[in-house]
């Protein structure tokens, strides 16, 4: 059984700039392929490699096609960086590999016939984690080099046999919410201040702020792009993009020329409760439509749930009158990141391990916590908000129709965002000492629920909506 980690995790491990549609099935395998290339390069074997073969196991095999794992593996073998590659280059390189049956890496052309050399082992899962991938390099003398990796959720990758790295010396080490509360209480810290102090183990203060603002820039661009792109998402479901229509209806005849002007227009608007709910939904859907269309998004903590945090942060900036306040954006992301780390340490952020509670549930808890601190909540209320948000996602299954991160995923982000706001409001108006459930108890419950959840509901598309909604299998 995959176990929780005691490693030091940075908020930048949780927030990663990348390409859709899935952190575990796209970003993780992509990263694993690049790590395999590095192994070959370090051993000076790349120049001797004549062919690649790749095997996908468990959930990666079952939903890999819908989640773009084949593309990700291919782009990883080309050694391209998902953080910087353009959407156009993704398609071009994938088409090139399909046409030539080769990938080109560091000037070497290596045979990789996608239809023959990429095998999906639907019936087989490796023992350590359901998302297993094995790479094989065939050398000139027919010798083979094989390495196995696991995509353990949120774009994190573990190599077979890898031992945990030495834990970084954090100023405020923690494993549980109780540890966090103790540090905050003893040192009179806000949760964002604790997170910031810990981040100083990796980066200086200015770099932390700049990186978080860069994360925000990508998040808000993904919202803007999603709100201005009409059409139909790729794949057999032919899902219509809706964020663009929502935006058009809500913004009406207002004129704007840039993302800043667009946001100013929204922030200055006088919207009813019903319209604010529609805006939040529009923001969340926009990101996940971009994600489903192989667009650039921020994994937070996963790709499938990437719309929740931007939607709640925009709610704060536009509808709680915070305005474009960089300090508040940094504070929000530090708190959200720290709560994400807590769930990764105590349970999982992998849908293949825990179903959708591990994705939308965790992102909702992260967003609820960030919002609560920015609205003036103390550390106990911040933790309470995270607990409430997760409590009401417990047991949520993962059952993407046709293996695509589209239905129910896109709408589910709207639910995660609105629940986060409700959880924050409840916590802000409550006395946390009256709470009956603690964050640590909800994390323990989430892990237990994950362990007892039927595997059909863990990103396999073998249960739930995936088997009850009629899409012809031959179309998938
Ligand atoms: S159902 Fe939830 S966990 Fe599963 S792919 Fe969709 S968003 Fe991710």
Boltz pocket constraint, residues with backbone or C-beta under 6 A from the ligand:
constraints:
  - pocket:
      binder: B
      contacts: [[A, 304], [A, 305], [A, 351], [A, 355], [A, 356], [A, 357], [A, 359], [A, 360], [A, 397], [A, 398], [A, 399], [A, 400], [A, 404], [A, 405], [A, 406], [A, 408], [A, 409], [A, 412], [A, 459]]
      max_distance: 6.0
